[in-house]
């Protein structure tokens, strides 16, 4: 794709301004093997104190997003908390070597003694130089989206383990509340410090809260412990003049009004057809927030290229004219998605935008060499 970034157009969609125009694309992330396959070279890993390594990683990330027609580059400082994970051999064609997941039974905190012993991060000691390096290297015609350091519910569950967390809600509510307080304080500090760097289009946080048929914990628990912390992050983003984008997997029908009206999110990401196709949710909520992505990951993974193209065209025709939707996967560009299917999705977006310019006699953006 010939690069022709339009970050102002992306921002218009994220702000839910409803202006007709070309459709932008957005993702929570793309797995490293996907980026390596697209770029045709190894991708520098990690975020840390090595400035040369940070520069190399920044340049590779910029090259990937620019090559594929994105209007922005994601900017992250990585995780600031420590957690334990389990792992197994990654059998995807573009293998990461090991696939990790969180232990659902036990985490690092199950008692007050564990709470006191846990290595809570000092927000004042967080290194923002990788983000600064990235911002300094992003081309002037592209934007940047700040990526949060994890979600409020996710980190509380990860630190305790889902089963321990679920029981502690009733057996040790004071411990649960203390964990949420520390998590929210840290995430709020990193959110504020990231946005203080300036130059961002939006703040994007991943906080999975549901499964296929409902929420991970009851709506009452979300309202008591999670939503107030998320609202703090939203308020910080809005105070910096940027929209707040929420990635949250699962069936959140019971709490979508809370997220829109009380938490104050500006856009929602992560959709799965077996829960509800994105066009159905756009019909329900698209007058109030922007919706992001929605090309089902199962289809992208197991479908043919023509099936992917047909479904992408269907979504583009239904949602792109609204000015409140971005093209993208229903979750992320996982390494088990065939690159050909991923590129086919984006190619359909490019073709739709070409037709938009032709039908509206619109002036095309200046193409970069």
ABEGO torsion letter per residue (X at the ends): XBBBBBAAAAAAAAAGAGBBEBBBBBBABBBAAAAAAAAGBBBBBEBBABAAAAAAAAAAAAAAAAAAGBABBBBBAEBABBBBBBBBBBABABBAGBBBBBBAABBABABAAAAAABBBBBAAABBAAAAAAAAAABBAABBBBBBBAEBAAAAAAAAAEAAAAAAAAAABAAAAAAAAAAAAAAAAAAAAAAAAAEGBABBBBBBBABBAAEBABBAAAAAAAAAAAAAAAAAAAAAAGBBBBBBBBEBAAAAAAAAAAAAGBABBBEBBAAABBAAAAAAAAAAABBBBEGBBAAAAAABBAAAAAAAAAAAAAAAAAAGABBBEBAABBBAABBAAAAAAAAAAAAAAAAAAAAAAGBBBBBBBX
